[in-house]
Amino acid sequence: MKKYNFIKFLTALCAVTLCILYACDNMNTIHEEYVDRGETLYIGVADSITVRSGLNKIGFEWKINADPRISKTVIYWNQRNNKVEVPVERTSESEMWLSTVVNNLEEGEYIFEFEMHDNKGNISKAIEISGLVLGDVYIENLRSRGIKEISKLVTGDMQISWEPVSATAVTLLHTVVEYINKNDEKQLIEIPNDETVTLLENLETGDIVDIYAVHMPENGFEEFNSLARKFTMPKFEREISKSRFVAAFKPGDNTTPHPGGGINDWQKPITDFGVGQRSLAKIWDGGTRNNTNGATILHTEDQSGNANAPFKFPHKFTIDLGIPATLSRIRLWARVDNGSFSGHSPRFFEVWATDAPKEIDDFASQADFETYYRTTYVVQKNPANYVANNELYTDKISNFDSRALTFLAPDPAPGINNWQQDWKKIGDFEMTKPSGLIYNQRNDADNAIWTDGQEFNFIDIGLRVRYIRLVIKFPNWQTTNCINLGEITLYGDDI
């Protein structure tokens, strides 16, 4: 062997010797670690682990074998920074089940490790399992059962009509309706998924109910309620029967042509003088045309040009509905056999209401009683300005300004007792002309709405009323001192 090759051989041999020595030293170090720890005996692992989700908690069940040395189960999570220990209390010499719930966890998915321990420090192999903790985000996304409609029935009960439960809503157990009834009693009603209509008793219009769905999550061990939705109980609405309506004239009401035309005719008995009489009662008889024999409209005397006319704008008419009701809307027809948006038919009007109007016995004298009802505050546009500003549907009638001065009622002096202090205004309306064309010009839309009547929603005053007072303001469509009115229909809750 050449000298050079021999040197290379020695170098390689030294390197191998050093590696062997290092490896032996490493093995001795590991051996010493186990010698220091003593002999480790591995015991049985957790078996058949099941995970159940809860609200900011999670539940586990697992099985341990018959090894009597097992003293506890240790469950780790958060990279072993957190743990819980479950002691083993043997109730069987064979396999047995253990369970626990870990509380106060944030919502999210976790990795848990299960280890069995004995009293000598021996441990099992760690078993990993994932688990889901539910919380606010899960609740916010829970679906509620759909509602078709909530209505108030003639019986006074509230009725909920439900949408069908989707076949995919597998976690929905049932729906709950909670409310406080009018006897101040808490009600909790469970609604099965196959129920389509639910009746709620002892509730009033405006009462609030809470509705929420109850879910059992997949792999969950407790029920979850969806966020409650609040619903306000609706009004019952139907046409108020006109069969009970009667005229209830008060001082200041226009009594032409019935009972007779005088300013004191409010004192006369209220009767209908028969065929041809175009009285107030004609606005609830079902007709909207001025028929020769039927006379199905109200038509007051035309007192245009008479500065001393006993009745001027605003013209007032008081009606007893015959039963208290919560009014929601009115449909009003003018005299439809004339051209649309023309004649003596009203243009601006208010509706006032009360359940208990003051009567003459409530006053010290008849004069006080009459002053109370005759005095009427009217807030409306100045008709002269209304035309001068060239707003829509203006009336080009000669002598307009002088008519305005004649028919506009002056504001009463401050401090005068007035019926409007006790009645409630439930509407201030204008019969609008769709086309916006000037007087005596109209189109099909104008004619259609004139025939169909116009509908107006009342202000919700939250009160049941029995009397209404129509206050018809200046000008009518023809700017005359006269009123034509075909029909009114009222809607509301009268049960």
Secondary structure, DSSP 8 states (H G I E B T S, - for coil): --HHHHHHHHHHHHHHHHHHHHHHHHHHHHHHHHHHH-----B---EEEEEEEEBTEEEEEEEE-S-TTEEEEEEEETTTTEEEEEE---S-SS-EEEEEEE-S--SEEEEEEEEEEETTS-BB--EEEEEEEB-HHHHHT-----EEEEEE-TTS-EEEEE----TT-TTEEEEEEEEE-TTS-EEEEEE-TT--EEEE-S--TT-EEEEEEEE--TTBSS-EE---EEEE-----EE--GGG-EE---TTB--TTTT-S-TTGGGS------TT---GGGGGSS--S--TTT--SEE----TT-TT-S--SSEEEEEEEEEEEEEEEEEEE--TTS-TT-TT--SEEEEEEESS---GGGSSSHHHHHHHHH--------HHHHHHTT-TT----TTHHHHHHHHS-----TT---GGGTSEEEEEEE---TT---TT---HHHHHHHHH-EEEE----S--EEEEEEEEES--TT--S--EE-EEEEEEE--
